[in-house]
Amino acid sequence: MKRYPSRMGVGASSILLMIVVVSLTLFAVLALVQARADAALTDKTAASADAYYDADARAQKMLSQLDDALAAGGNPTDIDGVTQTDDGTYAFSVGVYDGHALRVVFDIESGRCTVSSYRYESVSEWADESGETIWQGE
C-alpha cells in the first residue's frame, strides 16, 4: 500500500488552532460582558421594585391615617401632604428616590377613603437632548 503525503502541514494546523483559541477567548469575553450587564440590570430592577413597594407601604399607611381621621370627624386636608383638587377629590403623593412618585387620588364616601387613582409616575421633566426638529413629512 502506498502512502500519500498529507497536503496539510504542521503550520496550517497551528494556524487553525490559533483561530479556534482566539474565537473561544472572544466568546468568553463577550459572555462575561453580557453577564455583568445582566447583573447590573437585575440590581437596578430590584432597587426599583424595593422603592415601589416602600412607597406603596407608605401610601397605605397614609390611607389608614386618613380613614382614622375621617372616623374621628376630621378633615382630610389636616393631614400633611393631602390636598384637595379642583374636581373635589383629594390627592397626595409619596416620593421615591429614583425620580418617581406614587400619586394617590381618592374621594370620601360614607366617611371612608375610596381610591380612584393609584399611579406610579415619573416626576422629572422630559428634556429633548438633540435640539433637532422631528421630520413632519414633505
HELIX and SHEET records of a PDB file:
HELIX    1   1 VAL A   10  ALA A   71  1                                  62    
HELIX    2   2 PRO A   76  ASP A   78  5                                   3    
SHEET    1   A 4 THR A  83  GLN A  84  0                                        
SHEET    2   A 4 TYR A  90  GLY A  95 -1                                        
SHEET    3   A 4 HIS A 100  GLU A 109 -1                                        
SHEET    4   A 4 ARG A 112  SER A 122 -1                                        
END                                                                             
